[in-house]
Amino acid sequence: MSSAAPAVRMRGIHKRFGAVQANVDVALHVAPGTVHGIVGENGAGKSTLMSVLYGFYRADSGQIDVFGKPANIRNADDAIALGIGMVHQHFMLVDTLSALENVMLGAEPHWLLARAQAAVRVKLEALMQATGLQLDLDSLVADLAVGDRQRLEILKTLYRGAKILILDEPTAVLTPQETGHLFQVLDLLRKQGTTIVLITHKLKEVMRLCDRVTVMRAGRVVHDLPVADASIESLAEAMVGRKVNIGRDHVDDGSPGPVLLQARNLQVRDALNVTRLKGLNLSLRSGEIVGVADVSGNGQSELLDLLSGLLQPSSGQLEIGGRTFEAGQWLDPGTARQLGLAHVPEDRHARALVMNFPAWESAVLGYDGLPEYGQGGWLNHQHMHRATEQYMERFDVRPRNPELPSSKFSGGNQQKLVLARELGQAPKVLLVGQPTRGVDIGAIEFIYSQLRALRKAGCAVLLVSSELDEILALSDRVIVMYQGAVTGELPIADCNETRLGMLMLGGGVQ
């Protein structure tokens, strides 16, 4: 394999967006039939480099060779013709079309629809058999689980003849089980000769799956080596430029304070009358982080929505801030904020930001009624700008431009903007879901420090996360949910990955 022409060779790649130099003299060499990891902080230039390779952007200068031949990649059609496919972090699918129709879209083999569908189905069924990427081709995308949508995206690229597959943060929204299945598929594709480029923040995944890894920082390649010669610690230090600590760094410094939130017998039924929460009881105390170990779809999202006032229960009771709420007369988000409850949603795009709003508007969403932001129905935009500038400085949001649309910030900086807004009011209770999803290791360290500072200040924190390392690093107490019910509750001293994993699959406390 070493004598074969590289699948991808990029040399001297420069790309600038206005004053921002996204890629600086970047060189990348990807051997055929390997999994090559590209890691770096948010804004390091990883996705820009791969967007140049896929034809979304054109480099200002530099050269690209694909399988040993010079490539002039002007757009995505050129990349696809060269056998390059890309699966984006945010899926490029049409919800109202079936899986089969999404694959066909723009690549119909015949003008007669029925004949085209039949031909595509035959080819896709063969691909599913060969790759293990099984899904129902007739299901609407809107009805597919996240893992199935990702499988569909990969099938779509393979259907178009991809020999080089670029995956941008492919496990950011997957459960551990879905991640394991994806890795099995990628390993099979590698054995079949597909070259895979993996953009990720998760260094454990790099060590588990990749053959070689390239580290980028501030638009440049700062490290490139075989994974066998790397370690999580060395890669993290190369990414950030200093030593990073995201492990557990505090010990129990005494009993938590008084109960700040008490929920009793919470039950939720969805529109189909399926029970999503089953008689759940929960207490949150001052100076305590309670972790909810999470396999998506077991009631954690409903719990966050319920406690924040976004969802009404079928039955149950909630006590917070000296007030009691019952089903039928439930808490609403505005009242929740008045009582000192802040909420960082699991999905920052759908629930926490308006993507086409400038950062200063996103930074005050839900808090625009505060006296300092306006009086008598008149909003003080100047003060909102100043507050956003202060948030950006305190939470290291980059770039520090309150006028920049929220969509233009990297995922990690979007998350820090949301955290700045919710933590900036010194909440008494914080509900936070998936706080580091799609976030780089430097930002993870920062977010952990902010959550620990809140705990020390006496805030009660409910942390929902699918990352067991995160639960173990931050929590004082852990509850595990399975099919809408609590299967176990343990002090952190009694927790480990094996025990929590058993509870996450429905086993009781041993």
Wavefront OBJ file of the C-alpha trace (Angstrom):
o trace
v 0.000 0.000 0.000
v 2.870 2.414 0.744
v 3.975 2.395 -2.938
v 0.497 3.275 -4.223
v -0.373 6.860 -5.103
v -2.086 8.657 -2.226
v -5.859 8.823 -2.382
v -5.608 12.521 -1.533
v -2.654 14.867 -1.613
v -3.187 18.533 -0.822
v -0.237 20.936 -0.957
v 0.092 24.626 -0.154
v -3.625 25.119 0.469
v -4.512 28.682 1.434
v -8.062 29.876 2.056
v -9.136 33.233 3.440
v -12.582 34.562 4.382
v -12.234 38.314 4.664
v -9.843 38.988 7.535
v -9.886 35.347 8.671
v -7.155 33.071 7.310
v -8.892 29.688 7.580
v -6.152 27.550 5.958
v -2.479 28.476 5.873
v -0.114 26.485 3.626
v -1.850 23.218 4.524
v -0.429 19.903 3.350
v -2.379 16.652 3.711
v -1.473 13.144 2.566
v -4.124 10.407 2.861
v -3.139 6.845 1.972
v -5.698 4.767 0.048
v -7.803 2.251 1.968
v -7.147 3.897 5.352
v -9.070 5.889 7.937
v -7.369 9.260 8.377
v -8.381 11.469 11.295
v -8.312 15.261 11.220
v -8.600 16.895 14.642
v -8.337 20.409 16.018
v -10.220 23.027 17.976
v -13.351 24.682 16.617
v -12.186 27.125 13.973
v -8.879 25.312 13.386
v -9.665 24.945 9.668
v -10.594 21.257 9.484
v -14.011 21.608 7.879
v -12.785 24.385 5.590
v -10.015 22.129 4.280
v -12.448 19.290 3.609
v -14.913 21.718 2.021
v -12.126 22.708 -0.369
v -11.563 19.038 -1.181
v -15.304 18.515 -1.726
v -15.701 21.641 -3.863
v -17.829 23.741 -1.517
v -15.008 26.285 -1.456
v -12.218 26.986 -3.899
v -8.756 27.393 -2.410
v -7.066 30.746 -2.946
v -3.951 28.795 -3.896
v -2.550 25.280 -3.689
v -2.733 21.947 -5.473
v -4.908 18.862 -5.036
v -4.143 15.396 -6.398
v -6.704 12.567 -6.251
v -5.356 9.041 -6.729
v -2.126 10.486 -8.125
v -3.674 12.810 -10.723
v -4.034 16.609 -10.520
v -7.625 17.576 -9.731
v -9.376 20.828 -10.577
v -12.267 20.764 -8.108
v -14.519 23.727 -8.852
v -17.682 22.448 -7.180
v -19.248 19.399 -5.542
v -20.123 17.878 -8.928
v -16.412 17.798 -9.792
v -15.634 16.142 -6.457
v -18.351 13.508 -6.912
v -17.068 12.759 -10.420
v -13.637 12.117 -8.876
v -15.135 9.652 -6.376
v -15.249 12.000 -3.363
v -18.302 12.000 -1.089
v -18.991 14.016 2.055
v -21.402 13.426 4.939
v -21.947 16.678 6.796
v -22.461 17.099 10.526
v -25.933 18.503 9.827
v -27.578 16.106 7.399
v -28.488 17.267 3.888
v -31.761 15.362 3.560
v -35.340 16.255 2.624
v -37.609 15.205 5.492
v -40.758 14.907 3.376
v -39.191 12.445 0.910
v -38.522 8.757 1.460
v -35.035 7.370 1.959
v -35.103 6.021 -1.594
v -36.221 9.366 -3.031
v -33.465 11.206 -1.161
v -30.839 8.980 -2.756
v -32.367 9.465 -6.209
v -32.683 13.239 -5.902
v -30.472 14.824 -8.549
v -29.147 11.459 -9.714
v -32.179 9.829 -11.359
v -31.057 7.072 -13.759
v -34.170 7.349 -15.954
v -36.826 9.952 -16.752
v -39.622 7.492 -15.957
v -40.040 7.689 -12.184
v -41.154 4.094 -11.604
v -38.291 2.708 -13.682
v -35.797 5.008 -11.950
v -37.025 3.952 -8.498
v -36.769 0.273 -9.381
v -33.199 0.666 -10.658
v -32.092 2.674 -7.627
v -33.709 0.187 -5.242
v -31.807 -2.741 -6.776
v -28.494 -0.915 -6.473
v -29.201 0.245 -2.910
v -30.227 -3.203 -1.719
v -26.934 -4.558 -3.057
v -25.044 -1.754 -1.287
v -26.875 -2.405 1.986
v -26.041 -6.091 1.761
v -22.382 -5.363 1.052
v -21.889 -2.677 3.710
v -24.312 -3.545 6.520
v -25.971 -0.143 6.177
v -29.479 -1.495 6.574
v -32.566 0.748 6.642
v -36.143 0.924 5.333
v -35.921 2.600 1.933
v -39.622 3.463 1.916
v -39.649 5.330 5.243
v -39.920 9.101 5.203
v -36.715 10.734 6.399
v -38.778 12.602 9.017
v -39.606 9.221 10.590
v -36.023 7.906 10.645
v -33.900 7.830 13.785
v -30.694 9.868 13.762
v -28.528 6.778 13.221
v -30.661 5.734 10.236
v -30.368 9.214 8.723
v -26.621 8.987 8.918
v -26.635 5.544 7.312
v -28.759 7.038 4.548
v -26.244 9.843 3.993
v -23.414 7.326 3.681
v -25.483 5.169 1.307
v -26.205 8.252 -0.775
v -22.503 9.002 -1.222
v -21.644 5.361 -1.985
v -24.498 5.194 -4.524
v -22.848 8.104 -6.316
v -19.602 6.172 -6.547
v -17.593 7.558 -3.634
v -14.203 5.947 -3.136
v -13.119 8.677 -0.716
v -15.619 9.300 2.087
v -15.370 12.461 4.225
v -17.272 12.323 7.535
v -17.682 15.563 9.506
v -18.286 14.866 13.216
v -20.196 11.658 12.416
v -20.857 10.623 16.039
v -21.852 14.041 17.402
v -25.550 13.077 17.671
v -25.273 9.282 17.933
v -25.860 7.052 20.930
v -22.986 4.788 22.033
v -24.730 1.836 20.357
v -25.154 3.759 17.090
v -21.515 4.835 17.263
v -20.419 1.227 17.669
v -22.457 0.163 14.640
v -21.060 3.045 12.574
v -17.512 2.005 13.412
v -18.249 -1.555 12.318
v -19.493 -0.195 8.991
v -16.460 2.075 8.553
v -14.091 -0.756 9.365
v -15.803 -2.926 6.725
v -15.627 -0.113 4.160
v -11.908 0.298 4.869
v -11.357 -3.425 4.300
v -13.228 -3.095 1.006
v -10.833 -0.361 -0.102
v -12.754 2.830 0.682
v -10.610 5.710 1.936
v -12.186 7.526 4.892
v -11.352 10.980 6.225
v -12.781 11.492 9.712
v -13.198 14.997 11.142
v -13.848 14.635 14.865
v -13.356 16.164 18.291
v -13.427 12.799 20.025
v -9.875 11.634 20.507
v -10.925 8.231 21.848
v -12.542 7.595 18.475
v -9.364 8.588 16.657
v -7.341 6.148 18.743
v -9.922 3.403 18.201
v -10.543 3.734 14.471
v -7.923 5.763 12.604
v -4.668 4.655 10.984
v -3.157 8.140 10.881
v -4.066 11.528 12.341
v -3.451 15.132 11.329
v -3.745 17.882 13.960
v -4.649 21.420 12.903
v -4.393 24.594 14.940
v -5.187 28.144 13.791
v -5.463 27.037 10.172
v -2.145 25.170 10.052
v -1.062 21.543 10.321
v 0.934 21.234 13.549
v 1.158 17.440 13.842
v 0.836 14.469 11.497
v 1.675 10.951 12.599
v 0.504 7.314 12.750
v -2.084 6.743 15.472
v 0.137 3.991 16.846
v 2.636 6.711 17.786
v 0.055 9.022 19.368
v -1.825 9.257 22.663
v -4.963 11.119 23.702
v -2.862 13.391 25.898
v -0.354 14.266 23.149
v -3.085 14.933 20.596
v -5.014 17.140 23.030
v -1.896 19.165 23.799
v -1.133 19.545 20.085
v -4.701 20.723 19.393
v -4.789 23.361 22.109
v -1.117 24.254 22.419
v -0.983 23.431 26.134
v -1.792 20.627 28.534
v -5.504 19.973 28.934
v -7.380 18.456 31.870
v -10.948 17.262 31.341
v -10.887 14.533 33.981
v -12.387 14.678 37.444
v -10.648 17.403 39.418
v -12.696 17.799 42.564
v -13.432 15.642 45.562
v -16.520 15.676 47.725
v -16.100 18.796 49.862
v -19.098 18.285 52.076
v -22.808 17.640 51.947
v -24.885 19.524 49.372
v -27.191 22.305 50.518
v -30.971 22.539 50.608
v -33.258 21.158 47.933
v -33.864 23.820 45.245
v -36.035 21.720 42.911
v -38.267 18.801 43.820
v -40.255 16.798 41.250
v -42.695 14.049 42.204
v -44.425 11.378 40.138
v -43.754 13.005 36.776
v -45.569 11.280 33.938
v -45.628 12.268 30.277
v -47.557 10.725 27.394
v -46.860 11.761 23.816
v -49.372 12.470 21.025
v -49.699 8.727 20.386
v -50.471 8.122 24.087
v -47.096 6.419 24.596
v -45.732 6.956 28.109
v -42.358 8.725 27.937
v -41.861 9.357 31.655
v -43.141 6.898 34.249
v -43.657 8.248 37.762
v -40.254 9.911 37.948
v -39.081 11.502 41.205
v -36.131 13.884 41.321
v -34.515 16.300 43.762
v -31.768 18.833 42.988
v -29.770 20.361 45.831
v -27.683 23.483 46.093
v -23.994 22.885 45.354
v -24.548 19.578 43.560
v -24.259 18.318 39.977
v -26.658 15.461 39.297
v -25.764 13.552 36.142
v -28.299 11.671 34.028
v -26.527 8.916 32.117
v -28.179 8.969 28.749
v -28.994 6.631 25.922
v -31.081 8.856 23.693
v -34.805 8.172 23.589
v -35.296 6.980 27.169
v -37.064 10.052 28.527
v -34.168 12.411 29.242
v -35.240 14.968 26.627
v -38.786 14.968 27.970
v -37.432 15.455 31.502
v -35.480 18.562 30.479
v -38.453 19.982 28.572
v -40.786 19.283 31.479
v -38.603 20.906 34.155
v -37.955 23.967 31.951
v -41.655 24.525 31.199
v -41.519 23.562 27.535
v -43.657 20.470 28.060
v -46.789 19.816 30.122
v -46.973 16.615 32.205
v -49.833 14.140 32.223
v -49.513 14.131 36.010
v -47.020 15.121 38.653
v -45.873 17.963 40.864
v -42.944 20.384 40.805
v -41.642 22.592 43.630
v -39.167 25.379 42.848
v -38.510 28.818 44.308
v -41.165 28.414 46.983
v -43.882 27.683 44.443
v -45.701 24.454 43.601
v -46.890 23.521 40.111
v -49.331 20.749 39.221
v -50.379 19.165 35.939
v -52.809 21.563 34.284
v -51.217 24.567 35.990
v -47.616 23.936 35.063
v -44.518 26.045 35.010
v -43.885 28.118 31.862
v -40.424 29.164 30.571
v -40.891 32.823 31.504
v -41.809 31.958 35.089
v -38.934 29.462 35.219
v -36.466 32.251 34.442
v -38.047 34.512 37.065
v -37.524 31.728 39.623
v -33.837 31.443 38.727
v -33.986 28.380 36.473
v -31.792 28.399 33.348
v -31.861 25.859 30.526
v -29.189 24.879 27.987
v -31.092 22.679 25.502
v -29.714 19.514 23.934
v -30.160 20.849 20.383
v -28.673 24.328 20.213
v -29.824 24.914 16.639
v -33.465 23.954 17.128
v -33.975 25.148 20.703
v -31.278 27.619 21.799
v -30.453 29.890 18.849
v -32.129 31.609 15.933
v -29.480 30.913 13.359
v -30.019 33.991 11.181
v -30.106 36.338 14.198
v -26.906 38.255 14.971
v -25.061 37.034 18.052
v -26.294 39.931 20.199
v -29.912 38.902 19.637
v -29.199 35.224 20.364
v -27.353 36.322 23.518
v -30.504 37.866 25.024
v -33.165 35.397 23.844
v -35.596 34.785 26.693
v -34.024 37.513 28.812
v -35.044 40.536 26.754
v -37.612 41.399 29.437
v -34.930 42.186 32.025
v -34.963 45.823 33.197
v -31.407 46.435 31.980
v -32.415 45.431 28.450
v -35.347 47.831 28.179
v -38.248 49.633 29.848
v -41.859 50.167 28.901
v -41.675 47.998 25.808
v -38.599 49.797 24.433
v -35.493 47.659 24.009
v -32.058 49.065 24.743
v -30.039 47.612 21.869
v -26.904 49.433 22.940
v -26.956 47.747 26.335
v -27.656 44.373 24.687
v -24.581 44.887 22.513
v -22.437 45.731 25.541
v -23.751 42.713 27.455
v -22.977 40.445 24.496
v -19.444 41.848 24.244
v -18.948 41.082 27.936
v -20.347 37.555 27.486
v -18.026 36.961 24.556
v -15.021 38.088 26.564
v -15.926 36.069 29.670
v -16.798 32.876 27.765
v -14.107 33.202 25.088
v -16.569 33.261 22.183
v -14.676 33.659 18.902
v -14.792 35.821 16.878
v -15.868 38.576 19.276
v -18.326 40.119 16.859
v -21.863 40.670 18.225
v -23.115 41.510 14.713
v -22.020 38.200 13.172
v -24.978 35.884 12.417
v -25.270 33.030 14.899
v -24.965 30.534 12.021
v -21.461 31.801 11.203
v -19.941 30.720 14.510
v -18.432 27.258 14.870
v -20.402 24.696 16.892
v -18.249 25.152 19.977
v -18.573 28.929 19.903
v -22.330 28.674 19.385
v -22.462 26.488 22.494
v -20.369 28.954 24.495
v -22.712 31.767 23.424
v -25.710 29.791 24.718
v -23.902 28.998 27.985
v -22.946 32.646 28.375
v -26.584 33.687 28.063
v -27.903 31.085 30.518
v -25.093 31.232 33.067
v -24.739 34.993 32.829
v -27.749 35.547 35.112
v -26.252 33.456 37.964
v -29.063 30.866 38.014
v -30.098 28.976 41.118
v -30.938 25.874 39.067
v -29.355 24.935 35.727
v -30.688 22.286 33.363
v -28.075 21.411 30.753
v -28.370 18.825 27.988
v -25.396 17.475 26.038
v -23.212 20.491 26.961
v -20.208 19.449 24.871
v -21.859 17.846 21.833
v -19.754 18.713 18.769
v -17.352 20.784 20.891
v -13.560 20.652 20.775
v -11.410 19.587 23.683
v -10.309 23.109 24.620
v -13.928 24.265 24.785
v -14.846 21.125 26.749
v -12.286 22.044 29.411
v -13.712 25.567 29.575
v -17.333 24.376 29.815
v -16.419 21.936 32.583
v -14.766 24.762 34.537
v -17.909 26.904 34.235
v -20.199 24.113 35.448
v -17.889 23.421 38.387
v -17.824 27.136 39.254
v -21.638 27.178 39.295
v -21.665 24.153 41.600
v -19.221 25.879 43.946
v -21.417 28.998 43.970
v -24.368 26.938 45.199
v -26.250 26.301 41.981
v -28.099 22.995 41.535
v -27.148 21.480 38.170
v -28.942 18.721 36.282
v -26.582 17.371 33.596
v -27.907 15.116 30.827
v -25.147 13.588 28.710
v -24.559 10.580 26.495
v -20.819 10.795 27.286
v -20.087 8.592 30.275
v -16.669 10.189 30.677
v -18.461 13.514 31.100
v -20.903 12.136 33.665
v -18.046 10.608 35.667
v -15.924 13.778 35.461
v -18.596 16.225 36.622
v -21.299 14.537 38.689
v -21.696 14.219 42.446
v -24.638 11.868 42.026
v -25.808 9.903 38.974
v -29.241 8.694 37.976
v -29.799 6.391 35.012
v -33.012 6.278 32.986
v -34.322 3.460 30.844
v -37.626 3.568 28.949
v -38.827 6.568 30.924
v -38.064 5.223 34.401
v -35.101 5.522 36.765
v -33.208 2.217 36.862
v -30.626 3.346 39.364
v -29.292 6.219 41.452
v -25.727 6.149 42.749
v -23.237 8.449 44.463
v -20.304 9.139 42.179
v -17.989 7.049 44.362
v -19.993 3.947 43.387
v -20.008 4.675 39.642
v -17.930 3.277 36.814
v -18.561 2.807 33.088
v -19.436 -0.884 33.423
v -21.981 -0.355 36.177
v -23.583 2.646 34.488
v -23.646 0.828 31.150
v -25.588 -2.046 32.731
v -28.132 0.379 34.184
v -28.444 2.168 30.832
v -29.509 -1.136 29.296
v -32.232 -1.610 31.896
v -30.419 -3.595 34.593
v -31.006 -2.768 38.242
v -28.458 -1.571 40.789
v -26.098 -4.378 41.740
l 1 2 3 4 5 6 7 8 9 10 11 12 13 14 15 16 17 18 19 20 21 22 23 24 25 26 27 28 29 30 31 32 33 34 35 36 37 38 39 40 41 42 43 44 45 46 47 48 49 50 51 52 53 54 55 56 57 58 59 60 61 62 63 64 65 66 67 68 69 70 71 72 73 74 75 76 77 78 79 80 81 82 83 84 85 86 87 88 89 90 91 92 93 94 95 96 97 98 99 100 101 102 103 104 105 106 107 108 109 110 111 112 113 114 115 116 117 118 119 120 121 122 123 124 125 126 127 128 129 130 131 132 133 134 135 136 137 138 139 140 141 142 143 144 145 146 147 148 149 150 151 152 153 154 155 156 157 158 159 160 161 162 163 164 165 166 167 168 169 170 171 172 173 174 175 176 177 178 179 180 181 182 183 184 185 186 187 188 189 190 191 192 193 194 195 196 197 198 199 200 201 202 203 204 205 206 207 208 209 210 211 212 213 214 215 216 217 218 219 220 221 222 223 224 225 226 227 228 229 230 231 232 233 234 235 236 237 238 239 240 241 242 243 244 245 246 247 248 249 250 251 252 253 254 255 256 257 258 259 260 261 262 263 264 265 266 267 268 269 270 271 272 273 274 275 276 277 278 279 280 281 282 283 284 285 286 287 288 289 290 291 292 293 294 295 296 297 298 299 300 301 302 303 304 305 306 307 308 309 310 311 312 313 314 315 316 317 318 319 320 321 322 323 324 325 326 327 328 329 330 331 332 333 334 335 336 337 338 339 340 341 342 343 344 345 346 347 348 349 350 351 352 353 354 355 356 357 358 359 360 361 362 363 364 365 366 367 368 369 370 371 372 373 374 375 376 377 378 379 380 381 382 383 384 385 386 387 388 389 390 391 392 393 394 395 396 397 398 399 400 401 402 403 404 405 406 407 408 409 410 411 412 413 414 415 416 417 418 419 420 421 422 423 424 425 426 427 428 429 430 431 432 433 434 435 436 437 438 439 440 441 442 443 444 445 446 447 448 449 450 451 452 453 454 455 456 457 458 459 460 461 462 463 464 465 466 467 468 469 470 471 472 473 474 475 476 477 478 479 480 481 482 483 484 485 486 487 488 489 490 491 492 493 494 495 496 497 498 499 500 501 502 503 504 505 506 507 508 509 510
